[in-house]
Amino acid sequence: MPELKSGKIAIITGGASGIGRAIAEQLYEKGCHLVLVDRNPLPQDMLDSLDGSRFDFHQLDLSSESNIKSLIAQVGERHGHIDVLVNSAGIHPKKDGGKPLLKEMATEQWNMVLAINLTAPFLLIRECLPWMSGRGFGRIVNITSRAGRTLSPIAAADYSASKAGLIALTRVTALEVASEGITANCVAPGPVTTAITTGDASIRESMTKIVPLGRYGRAEEIASAVTFLASDEASFITGTVVDVNGGSYMT
């Protein structure tokens, strides 16, 4: 099992639900002190399951650079270091339950998706690095998507572009921080059962057909890959993309 030394400070964006919540719960079980970030409040059952002395919650808008700077400064000053950053927050606006076409996509929507899915991870990484440097350990894990790896019929242009860009950002980050013992990797989920994906049954059926394992993934299965990449055992893995997609995209 992957090991994380107790007391690691782990920031998880999008930590209130779905994949982000599953990641938070697994890192908590490994002894991390969680810093959860989400635009929505934490659900009561999650609050009830966590020791208040081992997590902090920040409800904020990640499209704001000043919010991100203030957040990381507060976390760094309180704890003196940051060990793990997981960029899980992401948005994928729909139109009539499906993807908006490029020809009808508003510039405002494009800008917002890029702000949350790509610019926010860039800012979070940049602001966290000074708190990771000089300690010989740091783990950055970015949640990209199968849509950032290959064509997805249900992913809009803004979402696909942001997730492909996140992969490139991760590789450059990995190169620039490697000498300090900091790694940067991506996890690329395929179809996963979350509150966002439980809508249109026809879409779910068509997506299931492209998965060789014949089912949607579980948020916990994505979290397991993230937990490994955040662990001591993953110290020689950097700049890569771990595909967790049931075989729906193979390289």
C-alpha positions in Angstrom: 0.0 0.0 0.0 1.3 3.5 -0.8 2.6 5.3 2.3 2.4 9.0 3.2 4.1 10.2 6.4 1.5 11.4 8.9 1.0 15.1 9.0 1.5 15.9 5.4 -0.4 19.1 4.4 -2.6 18.2 1.4 -4.6 20.8 -0.5 -7.4 19.4 -2.6 -9.6 21.6 -4.8 -13.1 20.4 -5.6 -12.9 18.5 -2.3 -16.6 18.7 -1.4 -17.9 16.1 -3.8 -17.2 13.5 -6.5 -13.7 12.7 -7.3 -12.3 15.4 -5.1 -14.1 14.1 -2.1 -12.9 10.6 -2.7 -9.3 11.8 -3.0 -9.7 13.8 0.2 -11.1 10.8 2.1 -8.2 8.6 1.0 -5.5 11.1 1.8 -7.2 11.7 5.2 -7.0 7.9 5.9 -3.3 8.1 5.1 -2.8 10.7 7.9 -2.7 13.9 5.9 -4.0 17.2 7.2 -6.5 18.3 4.6 -7.0 21.7 3.2 -10.3 21.4 1.3 -11.2 24.0 -1.3 -14.6 24.2 -3.0 -17.1 26.7 -4.2 -19.8 24.7 -2.5 -20.1 24.0 1.3 -18.9 20.6 2.6 -21.8 18.2 3.0 -22.8 17.4 6.6 -22.0 13.7 6.4 -18.4 14.6 5.4 -18.1 17.1 8.2 -19.3 14.4 10.6 -16.6 12.0 9.4 -13.6 14.3 9.7 -11.7 15.2 12.8 -11.9 19.0 13.0 -8.3 19.3 14.0 -7.1 17.6 10.8 -8.8 19.6 8.1 -9.5 23.1 7.1 -12.1 24.2 4.6 -12.1 27.2 2.3 -15.2 28.0 0.3 -14.1 30.3 -2.5 -14.1 31.1 -6.2 -11.0 29.7 -7.9 -11.5 32.0 -10.9 -10.0 34.8 -8.7 -6.3 35.2 -8.6 -6.4 37.2 -5.4 -8.5 34.4 -3.7 -5.8 31.8 -4.7 -2.9 34.0 -3.5 -4.6 34.7 -0.2 -5.5 31.0 0.3 -2.0 29.7 -0.3 -0.4 32.4 1.8 -2.8 31.6 4.7 -2.1 27.8 4.4 1.7 28.3 4.1 1.9 30.7 7.0 -0.2 28.5 9.3 1.6 25.2 8.6 5.0 26.3 7.4 5.0 24.0 4.4 2.7 22.4 1.8 3.4 18.8 0.8 0.6 17.8 -1.6 -1.5 19.8 -4.1 -4.3 18.0 -5.9 -6.1 20.1 -8.6 -9.4 18.4 -8.9 -11.8 21.2 -9.3 -13.2 21.6 -12.8 -16.3 22.7 -14.7 -18.0 21.6 -17.9 -21.0 23.7 -18.7 -23.8 21.9 -20.6 -26.5 23.1 -23.0 -29.8 21.2 -22.9 -28.0 18.4 -21.1 -25.3 18.0 -23.7 -22.2 19.9 -24.9 -22.4 23.3 -26.5 -21.0 23.4 -30.0 -18.0 25.5 -30.8 -19.9 27.7 -33.2 -22.4 28.7 -30.5 -20.0 29.0 -27.6 -19.9 32.3 -25.8 -16.5 33.8 -25.2 -17.5 34.3 -21.5 -18.1 30.6 -21.1 -14.7 29.8 -22.8 -12.9 32.2 -20.5 -14.6 30.8 -17.3 -13.8 27.2 -18.2 -10.2 28.0 -18.9 -10.0 30.1 -15.7 -11.2 27.3 -13.4 -9.8 24.2 -15.3 -6.4 25.6 -16.3 -5.5 29.0 -15.0 -6.4 28.1 -11.4 -4.1 25.1 -11.4 -1.3 27.2 -12.8 -1.8 29.8 -10.1 -2.1 27.2 -7.3 1.1 25.5 -8.5 3.0 28.7 -8.7 1.9 29.9 -5.3 2.5 26.5 -3.6 6.0 25.9 -5.0 7.8 28.3 -2.5 6.2 26.3 0.3 7.3 23.0 -1.2 10.9 24.0 -2.1 13.9 23.2 -0.1 12.3 20.2 1.7 13.1 17.4 -0.8 9.5 16.4 -1.1 6.5 17.7 -3.0 3.6 16.1 -4.9 1.5 17.9 -7.5 -1.3 15.9 -9.0 -3.6 17.4 -11.6 -6.9 15.8 -12.6 -7.2 16.0 -16.4 -9.5 13.8 -18.4 -9.8 11.3 -21.2 -11.0 14.3 -23.2 -7.6 15.9 -22.8 -6.0 12.8 -24.2 -8.2 12.0 -27.2 -11.4 13.0 -28.9 -14.5 12.6 -26.8 -17.9 13.0 -28.4 -19.4 14.4 -25.2 -16.7 16.9 -24.3 -17.0 20.5 -25.5 -14.1 22.5 -27.0 -13.5 24.6 -23.9 -13.3 21.6 -21.6 -11.2 19.5 -23.9 -8.8 22.4 -24.5 -8.4 23.1 -20.8 -7.7 19.4 -20.0 -5.2 19.1 -22.8 -3.5 22.3 -21.6 -3.4 20.9 -18.0 -1.3 18.0 -19.3 1.2 20.3 -20.9 1.4 22.5 -17.8 2.1 19.4 -15.8 5.0 18.3 -18.0 6.7 21.7 -17.9 6.2 21.9 -14.1 7.7 18.4 -13.7 10.8 19.4 -15.6 11.3 22.7 -13.7 10.9 21.3 -10.2 12.5 17.9 -10.6 15.8 18.9 -9.0 14.0 19.7 -5.7 12.4 16.3 -5.2 9.0 17.7 -6.3 7.0 15.6 -8.8 4.1 16.6 -11.0 1.7 14.2 -12.6 -1.7 13.9 -14.1 -4.5 11.4 -13.6 -6.9 11.2 -16.5 -10.2 9.6 -15.7 -12.5 8.1 -18.2 -16.3 7.9 -17.6 -16.8 8.0 -13.8 -20.0 7.8 -11.8 -20.5 11.2 -10.0 -23.5 13.5 -9.5 -22.6 15.2 -12.8 -22.7 12.0 -14.8 -25.9 10.4 -13.5 -28.2 12.4 -15.8 -28.9 11.4 -19.4 -29.3 7.6 -19.5 -28.7 7.4 -23.3 -25.3 9.2 -23.0 -24.4 6.9 -20.1 -25.3 3.8 -22.2 -23.3 5.0 -25.2 -20.2 5.9 -23.1 -20.4 2.5 -21.4 -20.1 0.8 -24.7 -16.7 2.3 -25.4 -15.3 1.0 -22.1 -13.7 -2.5 -22.5 -14.3 -3.2 -18.9 -18.0 -2.5 -19.5 -18.8 0.0 -16.8 -18.3 3.5 -15.5 -15.5 3.9 -13.0 -15.9 4.8 -9.3 -14.5 8.0 -7.8 -12.6 5.8 -5.3 -10.7 4.2 -8.2 -9.5 7.6 -9.4 -8.6 8.5 -5.9 -6.4 5.4 -5.5 -4.2 6.5 -8.4 -3.9 10.0 -6.9 -3.0 8.6 -3.5 -0.3 6.5 -5.1 1.2 9.5 -7.0 1.2 11.5 -3.7 3.0 8.8 -1.8 6.7 8.1 -1.1 6.6 5.1 -3.4 5.9 7.3 -6.4 9.1 9.3 -6.0 10.5 8.3 -9.4 7.4 9.1 -11.4 7.0 12.6 -12.8 5.7 14.3 -15.9 3.4 11.4 -16.8 -0.4 10.8 -17.3 -2.0 7.9 -15.5 -5.0 6.8 -17.5 -7.8 5.4 -15.3 -10.5 4.8 -17.8 -11.4 1.1 -18.0 -9.4 0.7 -21.2 -11.4 3.3 -23.2 -8.2 5.0 -24.2 -5.0 3.1 -24.5 -1.4 4.2 -25.4 
